[in-house]
Amino acid sequence: MGNKFYITTAIAYTSRKPHIGNTYEIILTDATARFRRFLGDDVFFLTGTDEHGQKIQEIAEKEGVAPQAYVDVIAQQIKDIADMLDVSYDHFIRTTDEYHVEAVKKIFKKLYDQGDIYKSEYEGLYCTPCESFWTETQLVDGKCPDCGRPVEKTKEEAYFFKMSKYQDRLMQYIEENPDFIQPESRKKEMVNNFLKPGLQDLCVSRTSFNWGVPVEFDPKHVVYVWIDALSNYITALGYTPDNKGELYQKYWPCDVHIIGKDILRFHTIYWPIMLMALGEPLPKQVFGHPWMLFGEEKMSKSRGNVIYAEDLVRHFGKDAVRYYSLHEMPFAQDGNITYDTFIARYNSDLANTLGNLVNRTVAMINKYFDGVIGDNSVSGEFDEELMSVCLEATENVVKKMETWHIADALDEIWKIVDRANKYIDETMPWTLAKSEETKSRLSAVLYNLAESIRFIASLLQSFMPDTAKAIIEQIGGGETDYASLSTFGVINAGTKVGEAKPLFARIDAEKKMEEIAAENEEEDKIEIAPYKDYCEFDDFEKLDIRVGKVIECEKVKKSDKLLRFTLQVGSETRQILSGIAKFHSPEDLIGKNVVFIANFKPRKMMGMESQGMILSAEFGDELTALTTIKDIQSGAEIV
């Protein structure tokens, strides 16, 4: 094996299912990991999920489920998307994994014992979605500078990390390692905006929620996201402060962390300082990639401009999704995706240019030589240029990949595709086929085309693995490793090609957009339960519907469904049992007005008497108790 190469994505936050903008990162990282393996490196590729925090706890409570159950679902969705896109990760870490939790406890304790973490009190402004604290001066228009959402004043006891202690060492490391932060513009941003003004001590524990790794020596605190999430890059390799695992000793330091530009500060300031405090080597590089935008806006579910990877795969295939994601993201600027631009790129690059080249070449070999590749002994004026483009493009792809210019690397491969298509027009095989005297030249032309396609397929393996495999099958197999691309002319004469099959069928853009619009319209339709048969007004008048104020609410023991309510109804109280425990937390209902039917006969449930029925609204899998807009007098009659 070659050099070791450890590469990671940022671990995905399990607050919601990721869209294509989130998924771009793992496609980029996978293409890089595959390419390194192609070059012969010993690669370890880590990805996974970040599963703790206040935001997740709040979402889970709203959903009426335990946080662990909630993150189990989202984590599986994230893993399924990676698998669907053929991502070749070596390990998928979850921050709820027991080995990670135990390692984080030990890391926190080590930092505390050596005096890098101390206890104090935090008072400031907090953004729950970003899980970030801010000062007044950092806010933009009074809101979170990262996401633009409102912040809340927070005061709580917390542990703090002494960031300033390591500031000068970090500055020195960045100066001595000019490639540590990429692109260059991101490095300037970190140094000028955060390091030079001076670092504040970092809050690293919370007490206002409990969904997290507990601080072992102070259990009312949970370890805050920075130490918990960031340490995954070493805990996944078996690291603990008292026992560094075999994988850690082999692969650390990390060769590159691939992350979104919005979390660069955490990975280039907080994380390196944590490692310095632990006495461990720093990552060699952090690459902060740009965003994939929908049109000109950042993708956001709240804006209604989200495209999901599975929808793109269903319509266009996974390799087309991989190609578009990698090709349409510039090195340092944000990329752009809409269905219109996706279809246009699919038709021009994949169906017309690449697909047509392979299809025409294989079809001509089948037609003129019964599917057998001949020799290339009769050379012509265009051969040398075709050969040199193949060899030069191979060198250039390696150079582009080393500097994170992934889209440019694909353009280098397409230089071979374009030159080979031009070569067909120049040599006109259909004309050469008309005469026996030019049959040997025709053989050489088709050999050169097949060999060019071998270069294309070999280089495409990292970016479009299924497509590369299909191309190799069509040209009859052959060598596809990196070493085989040092020479033009590796295909053996006499190789039998396969059947010419379209790699990418051209898409009718108008028809496809209509199909997608119809799908979206169908998803937007709200299906409600069918209306019941008409009833007489007298039947309604028989029901005594009242308002009751919830003064007590608790779960019924030995029941997953039932809540026991004590309602204040005017000057009296009554007890009602309701099967809504999966949808409401008891504490959220206390003090609320609920609507109930008062004249149903009492009945026994779980050994307790229920004196009425609380009304709830049901839609799909959701159920919510009916409450009043105003705090109306309990006992009021619904008319």
C-alpha positions as CSV (number, residue, x, y, z in Angstrom):
1,M,0.0,0.0,0.0
2,G,1.0,3.6,-0.5
3,N,1.0,6.5,2.0
4,K,-1.6,6.6,4.7
5,F,-4.4,9.1,4.1
6,Y,-7.1,9.9,6.7
7,I,-10.0,12.0,5.5
8,T,-13.2,13.0,7.2
9,T,-16.5,14.8,6.6
10,A,-18.0,17.0,9.3
11,I,-20.5,14.7,11.2
12,A,-24.0,15.6,10.1
13,Y,-26.4,17.1,12.7
14,T,-29.4,14.9,13.3
15,S,-32.0,17.6,13.6
16,R,-33.6,16.8,10.2
17,K,-33.1,14.8,7.0
18,P,-30.3,16.3,5.0
19,H,-30.9,18.0,1.6
20,I,-28.6,18.0,-1.4
21,G,-26.8,21.0,-0.1
22,N,-25.8,19.0,3.0
23,T,-25.1,15.9,0.9
24,Y,-22.6,17.6,-1.4
25,E,-20.0,17.3,1.3
26,I,-20.0,13.6,1.5
27,I,-19.9,13.2,-2.3
28,L,-16.9,15.5,-2.4
29,T,-15.2,13.6,0.3
30,D,-16.0,10.2,-1.2
31,A,-14.6,11.3,-4.6
32,T,-11.4,12.4,-2.9
33,A,-11.1,9.2,-0.8
34,R,-11.7,7.0,-4.0
35,F,-9.1,9.0,-5.9
36,R,-6.5,8.5,-3.2
37,R,-7.2,4.8,-3.3
38,F,-6.8,5.0,-7.1
39,L,-3.4,6.5,-6.6
40,G,-2.5,3.6,-4.3
41,D,-2.8,5.3,-0.9
42,D,-4.0,3.5,2.3
43,V,-7.1,5.5,2.9
44,F,-9.3,5.7,6.0
45,F,-12.6,7.6,5.4
46,L,-14.7,8.7,8.3
47,T,-18.2,10.1,8.3
48,G,-21.1,10.0,10.8
49,T,-23.7,11.9,12.8
50,D,-23.7,14.5,15.6
51,E,-26.6,13.6,17.8
52,H,-26.6,15.6,21.0
53,G,-27.7,19.1,22.0
54,Q,-30.6,21.4,23.0
55,K,-32.0,21.7,19.6
56,I,-32.5,17.9,19.2
57,Q,-34.0,17.6,22.7
58,E,-36.5,20.3,21.9
59,I,-37.5,18.8,18.5
60,A,-37.8,15.3,20.1
61,E,-40.1,16.7,22.8
62,K,-42.3,18.4,20.2
63,E,-42.5,15.1,18.4
64,G,-43.4,13.3,21.6
65,V,-40.5,10.9,21.4
66,A,-37.3,10.3,23.4
67,P,-34.2,12.0,21.9
68,Q,-32.5,8.7,21.3
69,A,-35.5,7.4,19.3
70,Y,-35.5,10.6,17.3
71,V,-31.8,10.6,16.4
72,D,-32.0,6.9,15.6
73,V,-34.4,7.7,12.8
74,I,-32.5,10.7,11.4
75,A,-29.1,8.9,11.7
76,Q,-30.4,6.0,9.7
77,Q,-31.7,8.4,7.0
78,I,-28.3,10.1,6.8
79,K,-26.6,6.7,6.5
80,D,-29.1,5.5,3.9
81,I,-28.4,8.6,1.7
82,A,-24.7,7.9,1.9
83,D,-25.2,4.3,0.9
84,M,-27.6,5.3,-1.9
85,L,-24.9,7.5,-3.4
86,D,-22.3,4.7,-3.2
87,V,-20.2,6.5,-0.6
88,S,-17.2,4.3,0.4
89,Y,-16.7,5.3,4.0
90,D,-14.6,3.0,6.2
91,H,-16.4,3.9,9.5
92,F,-19.7,5.7,10.3
93,I,-19.6,7.2,13.8
94,R,-22.5,8.3,15.9
95,T,-21.9,10.5,18.9
96,T,-24.4,8.4,20.9
97,D,-22.1,5.3,20.4
98,E,-21.0,4.1,23.8
99,Y,-17.3,4.1,23.0
100,H,-17.5,7.7,21.9
101,V,-19.4,8.8,25.0
102,E,-16.9,7.2,27.3
103,A,-14.0,8.7,25.5
104,V,-15.5,12.2,25.6
105,K,-16.0,11.9,29.4
106,K,-12.3,11.1,29.8
107,I,-11.2,13.9,27.5
108,F,-13.3,16.4,29.5
109,K,-11.9,15.1,32.8
110,K,-8.3,15.3,31.5
111,L,-8.7,18.9,30.4
112,Y,-10.3,19.8,33.7
113,D,-7.6,18.0,35.8
114,Q,-4.8,19.8,34.0
115,G,-6.5,23.2,34.6
116,D,-7.6,24.0,31.0
117,I,-11.2,23.8,32.0
118,Y,-12.7,25.7,34.9
119,K,-16.2,26.3,36.4
120,S,-17.9,29.7,36.2
121,E,-21.2,31.2,35.2
122,Y,-22.3,32.2,31.7
123,E,-24.6,35.2,30.9
124,G,-25.1,36.0,27.3
125,L,-27.1,35.6,24.1
126,Y,-27.7,32.1,22.8
127,C,-28.9,30.8,19.4
128,T,-30.5,27.4,19.8
129,P,-30.4,26.3,16.1
130,C,-26.7,27.1,15.8
131,E,-26.0,26.1,19.5
132,S,-23.8,29.2,19.7
133,F,-23.2,31.9,22.3
134,W,-22.8,35.5,21.1
135,T,-22.0,39.0,22.5
136,E,-24.1,42.0,21.7
137,T,-21.5,43.3,19.3
138,Q,-21.4,40.1,17.4
139,L,-25.1,40.1,16.6
140,V,-26.3,41.3,13.2
141,D,-29.5,43.4,13.4
142,G,-30.0,41.9,16.9
143,K,-29.9,38.4,15.6
144,C,-27.6,35.4,15.2
145,P,-24.8,36.4,12.8
146,D,-24.7,32.8,11.4
147,C,-28.3,32.0,10.8
148,G,-30.2,35.3,11.2
149,R,-32.6,33.8,13.8
150,P,-33.5,35.4,17.2
151,V,-31.3,34.8,20.2
152,E,-32.3,34.4,23.8
153,K,-30.7,35.8,26.9
154,T,-29.2,33.0,28.9
155,K,-27.7,32.7,32.3
156,E,-26.4,29.5,33.7
157,E,-23.5,27.8,35.5
158,A,-21.0,26.4,33.0
159,Y,-17.5,25.0,32.5
160,F,-15.1,27.1,30.3
161,F,-12.1,26.2,28.2
162,K,-9.0,28.5,28.4
163,M,-8.8,29.3,24.7
164,S,-6.5,32.3,25.1
165,K,-3.8,30.1,26.7
166,Y,-3.1,28.5,23.3
167,Q,-3.8,31.4,21.0
168,D,-0.2,32.2,20.2
169,R,0.7,28.6,19.6
170,L,-2.2,28.3,17.1
171,M,-1.1,31.5,15.3
172,Q,2.4,30.1,15.0
173,Y,1.1,26.8,13.6
174,I,-1.0,28.5,11.0
175,E,2.0,30.7,9.9
176,E,4.3,27.6,9.7
177,N,1.7,25.5,7.9
178,P,0.4,27.8,5.1
179,D,-1.8,25.1,3.6
180,F,-3.5,24.3,7.0
181,I,-6.6,26.3,6.1
182,Q,-7.9,26.1,2.6
183,P,-8.9,28.0,0.5
184,E,-6.6,31.0,1.3
185,S,-9.6,33.3,1.7
186,R,-10.9,31.2,4.6
187,K,-7.6,31.4,6.4
188,K,-7.6,35.2,6.3
189,E,-11.1,35.3,7.6
190,M,-10.2,33.1,10.6
191,V,-7.0,35.0,11.4
192,N,-8.3,38.5,11.0
193,N,-11.8,38.1,12.4
194,F,-11.1,35.7,15.3
195,L,-7.5,35.2,16.3
196,K,-6.1,38.7,16.0
197,P,-8.9,40.4,18.0
198,G,-8.2,37.8,20.8
199,L,-10.0,34.6,21.8
200,Q,-12.6,34.5,24.6
201,D,-12.8,31.5,26.8
202,L,-15.2,28.9,25.4
203,C,-18.3,27.6,27.1
204,V,-18.0,23.8,27.1
205,S,-20.9,22.6,29.3
206,R,-24.6,23.2,29.7
207,T,-27.1,22.7,32.5
208,S,-30.3,23.9,30.8
209,F,-30.8,20.6,29.0
210,N,-29.7,17.0,29.6
211,W,-29.4,15.4,26.1
212,G,-25.7,15.1,25.9
213,V,-22.6,13.4,27.4
214,P,-22.8,13.9,31.2
215,V,-19.8,15.5,32.9
216,E,-18.8,12.5,35.0
217,F,-17.7,14.5,38.1
218,D,-20.6,17.0,37.9
219,P,-23.6,15.2,36.5
220,K,-26.0,18.2,36.3
221,H,-23.7,19.4,33.4
222,V,-23.6,17.9,30.0
223,V,-20.5,18.3,27.7
224,Y,-21.3,21.0,25.2
225,V,-21.1,20.3,21.4
226,W,-17.6,21.5,20.8
227,I,-15.8,18.8,22.8
228,D,-18.4,16.1,22.1
229,A,-18.7,16.5,18.4
230,L,-15.2,17.6,17.4
231,S,-13.5,14.7,19.3
232,N,-15.2,12.2,17.0
233,Y,-12.3,12.5,14.6
234,I,-10.0,10.8,17.1
235,T,-12.5,8.7,19.2
236,A,-13.5,6.9,15.9
237,L,-9.9,5.7,15.7
238,G,-10.1,4.3,19.2
239,Y,-8.5,7.3,21.0
240,T,-8.9,7.9,24.7
241,P,-6.4,10.0,26.8
242,D,-5.2,6.8,28.6
243,N,-5.2,4.4,25.7
244,K,-4.5,5.4,22.1
245,G,-5.9,2.8,19.8
246,E,-4.1,1.0,16.9
247,L,-6.0,2.9,14.2
248,Y,-5.2,6.2,15.9
249,Q,-1.5,5.5,16.0
250,K,-1.7,4.5,12.3
251,Y,-3.8,7.3,10.8
252,W,-3.6,10.3,13.0
253,P,-2.9,13.2,12.3
254,C,-5.8,13.6,9.9
255,D,-4.7,14.5,6.4
256,V,-7.8,16.6,5.8
257,H,-11.1,17.5,7.4
258,I,-13.7,18.4,4.7
259,I,-16.2,20.8,6.2
260,G,-18.7,23.5,5.2
261,K,-17.4,27.1,5.3
262,D,-19.9,27.9,8.0
263,I,-18.2,25.7,10.6
264,L,-14.7,26.7,9.8
265,R,-14.1,28.5,13.1
266,F,-14.8,25.4,15.1
267,H,-12.4,23.3,13.1
268,T,-9.6,25.7,12.7
269,I,-9.6,27.4,16.1
270,Y,-11.5,25.3,18.7
271,W,-10.5,21.9,17.5
272,P,-6.7,22.6,17.1
273,I,-6.6,24.2,20.5
274,M,-8.3,21.2,22.1
275,L,-5.7,18.9,20.5
276,M,-2.9,21.1,21.7
277,A,-4.3,20.9,25.2
278,L,-4.5,17.1,24.9
279,G,-0.9,17.0,23.6
280,E,-1.9,15.5,20.3
281,P,-0.8,16.5,16.7
282,L,-2.9,18.8,14.7
283,P,-4.7,17.9,11.4
284,K,-2.6,18.7,8.4
285,Q,-5.4,20.5,6.6
286,V,-8.9,21.8,6.9
287,F,-10.8,22.5,3.6
288,G,-13.9,24.7,4.0
289,H,-16.0,24.0,0.9
290,P,-18.6,26.5,-0.4
291,W,-22.4,26.0,-0.3
292,M,-24.7,24.4,-2.8
293,L,-27.4,27.1,-3.4
294,F,-30.8,26.7,-4.8
295,G,-30.8,29.4,-7.5
296,E,-29.2,32.2,-5.6
297,E,-30.4,31.3,-2.1
298,K,-29.0,29.0,0.6
299,M,-31.1,25.9,0.7
300,S,-33.5,25.9,3.6
301,K,-36.6,23.9,4.4
302,S,-38.2,27.0,5.9
303,R,-37.8,28.8,2.5
304,G,-39.3,25.9,0.6
305,N,-36.4,25.6,-1.7
306,V,-35.0,22.2,-0.7
307,I,-34.0,19.5,-3.1
308,Y,-33.3,16.0,-1.6
309,A,-30.7,13.6,-3.0
310,E,-33.2,10.7,-3.2
311,D,-35.5,12.7,-5.5
312,L,-32.6,13.6,-7.8
313,V,-31.4,10.0,-7.8
314,R,-34.9,8.7,-8.6
315,H,-35.2,11.1,-11.6
316,F,-31.6,11.1,-12.9
317,G,-29.5,8.2,-11.3
318,K,-26.9,8.4,-8.6
319,D,-23.9,9.0,-10.9
320,A,-25.6,12.0,-12.5
321,V,-26.2,13.4,-9.1
322,R,-22.5,12.8,-8.1
323,Y,-21.3,14.4,-11.4
324,Y,-23.5,17.5,-11.1
325,S,-22.6,18.0,-7.4
326,L,-18.9,17.8,-8.1
327,H,-18.8,19.7,-11.4
328,E,-21.0,22.6,-10.4
329,M,-19.2,23.6,-7.2
330,P,-16.3,26.0,-7.9
331,F,-13.2,25.9,-5.7
332,A,-14.0,28.9,-3.5
333,Q,-17.4,30.2,-4.6
334,D,-20.9,28.8,-3.9
335,G,-22.4,26.4,-6.4
336,N,-25.9,26.4,-7.8
337,I,-28.6,23.8,-8.4
338,T,-32.1,23.9,-9.9
339,Y,-33.9,21.2,-11.8
340,D,-33.5,23.2,-15.0
341,T,-29.7,23.5,-14.7
342,F,-29.4,19.9,-13.7
343,I,-31.3,18.7,-16.8
344,A,-29.3,20.9,-19.1
345,R,-25.9,19.6,-17.7
346,Y,-27.2,16.0,-17.8
347,N,-28.1,16.3,-21.5
348,S,-25.0,18.2,-22.6
349,D,-22.2,16.5,-20.7
350,L,-23.5,13.0,-19.9
351,A,-26.0,12.1,-22.7
352,N,-24.6,14.0,-25.7
353,T,-20.9,14.2,-25.0
354,L,-19.8,11.2,-22.9
355,G,-22.6,8.8,-23.7
356,N,-22.5,9.5,-27.4
357,L,-18.8,8.9,-27.6
358,V,-18.9,5.5,-25.9
359,N,-22.0,4.4,-27.8
360,R,-20.7,5.4,-31.3
361,T,-17.3,3.8,-30.7
362,V,-18.6,0.5,-29.4
363,A,-21.3,0.4,-32.1
364,M,-18.7,0.9,-34.9
365,I,-16.4,-1.8,-33.5
366,N,-19.3,-4.2,-33.5
367,K,-20.4,-3.1,-37.0
368,Y,-17.1,-3.0,-38.8
369,F,-15.1,-5.7,-36.9
370,D,-17.7,-8.0,-35.4
371,G,-17.0,-6.6,-32.0
372,V,-13.3,-7.2,-31.9
373,I,-10.8,-4.4,-31.3
374,G,-8.0,-4.6,-33.9
375,D,-4.5,-3.2,-33.8
376,N,-3.3,0.4,-34.3
377,S,-0.3,-0.3,-36.6
378,V,-1.4,2.2,-39.2
379,S,-1.0,5.7,-37.8
380,G,-2.5,9.0,-39.0
381,E,-2.1,12.7,-38.5
382,F,-4.6,13.1,-35.6
383,D,-3.3,10.2,-33.5
384,E,-0.5,11.9,-31.6
385,E,-2.7,14.8,-30.5
386,L,-5.3,12.4,-29.1
387,M,-2.7,10.4,-27.3
388,S,-1.0,13.4,-25.7
389,V,-4.4,14.8,-24.5
390,C,-5.0,11.5,-22.7
391,L,-1.6,11.5,-21.0
392,E,-1.6,15.2,-20.2
393,A,-5.2,15.1,-18.8
394,T,-4.2,12.3,-16.5
395,E,-1.4,14.3,-15.0
396,N,-3.6,17.4,-14.7
397,V,-6.4,15.5,-12.9
398,V,-3.9,14.5,-10.2
399,K,-2.7,18.1,-9.8
400,K,-6.2,19.5,-9.6
401,M,-7.3,16.9,-7.1
402,E,-4.3,17.7,-4.9
403,T,-5.4,21.3,-4.7
404,W,-9.1,20.6,-4.2
405,H,-10.1,21.9,-7.7
406,I,-12.5,19.0,-8.1
407,A,-14.7,20.6,-10.8
408,D,-11.5,21.4,-12.8
409,A,-10.4,17.8,-12.5
410,L,-13.6,16.7,-14.1
411,D,-13.1,19.3,-16.9
412,E,-9.7,17.7,-17.5
413,I,-11.4,14.3,-18.1
414,W,-13.9,15.9,-20.4
415,K,-10.9,17.3,-22.5
416,I,-10.3,13.6,-23.4
417,V,-14.1,13.2,-24.1
418,D,-14.2,16.2,-26.3
419,R,-10.9,15.4,-28.1
420,A,-12.1,11.8,-28.8
421,N,-15.4,13.1,-30.3
422,K,-13.5,15.5,-32.5
423,Y,-11.2,12.6,-33.5
424,I,-14.2,10.8,-34.8
425,D,-15.2,13.8,-37.0
426,E,-11.6,14.2,-38.2
427,T,-11.0,10.5,-39.1
428,M,-14.5,9.7,-40.4
429,P,-14.5,6.0,-39.7
430,W,-17.7,5.5,-41.8
431,T,-15.7,6.7,-44.8
432,L,-12.7,4.5,-44.0
433,A,-15.1,1.5,-43.8
434,K,-16.1,1.8,-47.5
435,S,-12.7,0.5,-48.8
436,E,-10.7,-2.6,-48.0
437,E,-7.5,-0.5,-48.6
438,T,-8.4,1.7,-45.6
439,K,-9.6,-1.1,-43.3
440,S,-6.2,-1.2,-41.4
441,R,-6.5,2.5,-40.8
442,L,-10.1,2.1,-39.6
443,S,-8.8,-0.6,-37.2
444,A,-6.2,1.9,-35.7
445,V,-8.8,4.7,-35.4
446,L,-11.2,2.5,-33.5
447,Y,-8.4,1.1,-31.3
448,N,-7.3,4.7,-30.4
449,L,-10.9,5.6,-29.6
450,A,-11.3,2.5,-27.4
451,E,-8.0,3.3,-25.6
452,S,-9.1,6.9,-25.1
453,I,-12.3,5.6,-23.5
454,R,-10.3,3.4,-21.2
455,F,-8.5,6.5,-20.0
456,I,-11.8,8.2,-19.4
457,A,-13.4,5.3,-17.5
458,S,-10.3,4.8,-15.4
459,L,-10.2,8.5,-14.3
460,L,-14.0,8.5,-13.8
461,Q,-14.0,5.7,-11.3
462,S,-13.5,8.1,-8.3
463,F,-16.3,10.4,-9.4
464,M,-18.9,8.2,-11.2
465,P,-18.1,4.6,-10.2
466,D,-21.1,2.8,-11.8
467,T,-20.7,4.7,-15.1
468,A,-17.0,3.9,-15.2
469,K,-17.8,0.2,-14.6
470,A,-20.4,0.2,-17.4
471,I,-18.0,1.8,-19.8
472,I,-15.2,-0.7,-19.1
473,E,-17.7,-3.5,-19.7
474,Q,-18.7,-2.1,-23.0
475,I,-15.1,-1.8,-24.3
476,G,-14.4,-5.4,-23.1
477,G,-12.6,-4.8,-19.8
478,G,-8.9,-4.1,-19.4
479,E,-6.6,-2.4,-16.9
480,T,-8.0,0.6,-15.1
481,D,-5.5,1.3,-12.3
482,Y,-3.5,4.5,-12.2
483,A,-0.2,2.9,-13.3
484,S,-1.9,1.7,-16.5
485,L,-2.4,5.4,-17.5
486,S,1.3,6.1,-17.9
487,T,1.2,4.6,-21.4
488,F,-1.2,5.0,-24.3
489,G,-1.8,1.6,-26.0
490,V,-2.6,-0.8,-23.1
491,I,-5.7,-2.4,-24.6
492,N,-4.9,-5.8,-26.2
493,A,-5.7,-6.2,-29.8
494,G,-8.3,-9.0,-30.2
495,T,-10.3,-7.8,-27.1
496,K,-14.0,-8.4,-27.6
497,V,-16.3,-5.5,-26.9
498,G,-19.7,-5.7,-25.3
499,E,-23.1,-4.4,-26.6
500,A,-23.4,-0.7,-27.3
501,K,-25.9,0.5,-24.6
502,P,-26.8,4.1,-23.9
503,L,-25.1,5.3,-20.7
504,F,-27.5,8.3,-20.2
505,A,-30.7,8.6,-22.2
506,R,-31.4,12.1,-23.3
507,I,-34.1,13.8,-21.2
508,D,-37.0,15.7,-22.6
509,A,-36.6,18.8,-20.4
510,E,-40.2,20.1,-20.7
511,K,-41.7,16.7,-20.1
512,K,-39.4,16.0,-17.1
513,M,-40.2,19.4,-15.5
514,E,-43.9,18.7,-15.9
515,E,-43.3,15.4,-14.1
516,I,-41.4,17.0,-11.3
517,A,-44.0,19.8,-10.9
518,A,-46.8,17.2,-10.8
519,E,-44.9,15.3,-8.1
520,N,-44.4,18.4,-6.0
521,E,-48.0,19.4,-6.4
522,E,-49.1,15.9,-5.2
523,E,-46.8,16.2,-2.2
524,D,-48.3,19.6,-1.4
525,K,-51.8,18.3,-1.4
526,I,-53.3,18.0,2.0
527,E,-55.4,14.8,2.3
528,I,-57.9,14.9,5.1
529,A,-60.0,12.2,6.5
530,P,-63.4,11.7,4.7
531,Y,-66.3,13.6,6.1
532,K,-68.8,11.5,8.1
533,D,-72.5,11.2,7.2
534,Y,-74.9,14.1,8.0
535,C,-76.4,14.2,11.4
536,E,-79.3,16.1,13.0
537,F,-78.6,19.3,15.0
538,D,-80.5,17.7,17.8
539,D,-77.7,15.0,18.0
540,F,-75.1,17.7,18.5
541,E,-77.1,19.4,21.2
542,K,-77.1,16.2,23.2
543,L,-73.3,16.6,23.7
544,D,-72.3,18.8,26.7
545,I,-68.9,20.2,25.6
546,R,-67.0,22.2,28.2
547,V,-63.7,24.0,28.8
548,G,-61.5,22.6,31.6
549,K,-58.2,24.0,33.0
550,V,-55.5,21.4,33.5
551,I,-54.3,21.6,37.1
552,E,-52.5,18.2,37.1
553,C,-51.3,15.9,34.4
554,E,-49.2,12.8,34.6
555,K,-48.4,9.6,32.8
556,V,-50.4,6.6,33.9
557,K,-48.1,3.9,35.2
558,K,-47.8,0.7,33.1
559,S,-49.4,2.5,30.1
560,D,-47.6,4.0,27.1
561,K,-50.7,5.8,25.9
562,L,-52.6,7.2,28.8
563,L,-52.3,10.6,30.6
564,R,-54.3,11.3,33.7
565,F,-55.7,14.8,33.8
566,T,-57.2,16.7,36.7
567,L,-59.3,19.5,35.3
568,Q,-60.7,22.5,37.0
569,V,-64.3,22.9,35.8
570,G,-65.8,26.0,37.4
571,S,-65.7,25.3,41.1
572,E,-65.3,21.5,40.8
573,T,-62.6,19.2,39.6
574,R,-62.9,16.0,37.5
575,Q,-60.5,13.3,36.4
576,I,-60.2,12.3,32.8
577,L,-57.9,9.7,31.2
578,S,-56.8,10.4,27.6
579,G,-54.7,8.3,25.2
580,I,-52.4,11.1,24.0
581,A,-49.2,10.4,26.0
582,K,-47.2,9.8,22.8
583,F,-48.0,13.3,21.5
584,H,-47.8,15.5,24.6
585,S,-45.5,15.9,27.6
586,P,-47.6,16.2,30.8
587,E,-45.7,19.4,31.9
588,D,-46.6,21.1,28.6
589,L,-50.3,20.8,29.3
590,I,-50.5,22.0,32.9
591,G,-52.2,25.4,33.0
592,K,-53.7,25.0,29.6
593,N,-57.5,25.1,28.8
594,V,-58.6,21.9,27.1
595,V,-62.0,21.0,25.5
596,F,-63.8,17.9,26.7
597,I,-67.2,16.1,26.5
598,A,-68.7,16.3,30.0
599,N,-71.7,14.1,29.7
600,F,-70.2,10.7,28.7
601,K,-70.9,8.1,31.4
602,P,-67.8,7.5,33.6
603,R,-65.7,4.5,32.7
604,K,-62.9,2.6,34.2
605,M,-59.4,2.6,32.5
606,M,-56.4,1.0,34.1
607,G,-58.3,0.8,37.4
608,M,-59.1,4.5,37.4
609,E,-62.3,6.3,36.6
610,S,-62.4,8.6,33.6
611,Q,-65.1,11.3,33.8
612,G,-65.4,12.5,30.2
613,M,-63.4,12.6,27.0
614,I,-60.8,15.3,26.0
615,L,-61.2,16.3,22.4
616,S,-58.1,16.1,20.1
617,A,-57.4,17.0,16.5
618,E,-55.9,14.2,14.4
619,F,-54.0,14.5,11.1
620,G,-51.9,11.7,9.7
621,D,-49.7,10.5,12.6
622,E,-50.2,13.7,14.6
623,L,-52.6,14.2,17.5
624,T,-53.0,17.3,19.6
625,A,-55.4,18.2,22.4
626,L,-57.8,21.0,21.5
627,T,-57.2,24.2,23.5
628,T,-58.7,27.6,23.6
629,I,-57.2,30.8,22.1
630,K,-58.1,32.9,25.2
631,D,-57.8,31.9,28.8
632,I,-61.6,31.5,29.1
633,Q,-63.3,30.7,32.4
634,S,-63.1,26.9,33.1
635,G,-66.5,25.2,32.9
636,A,-67.5,27.4,29.9
637,E,-69.9,25.6,27.5
638,I,-68.9,25.1,23.9
639,V,-71.9,26.2,21.7
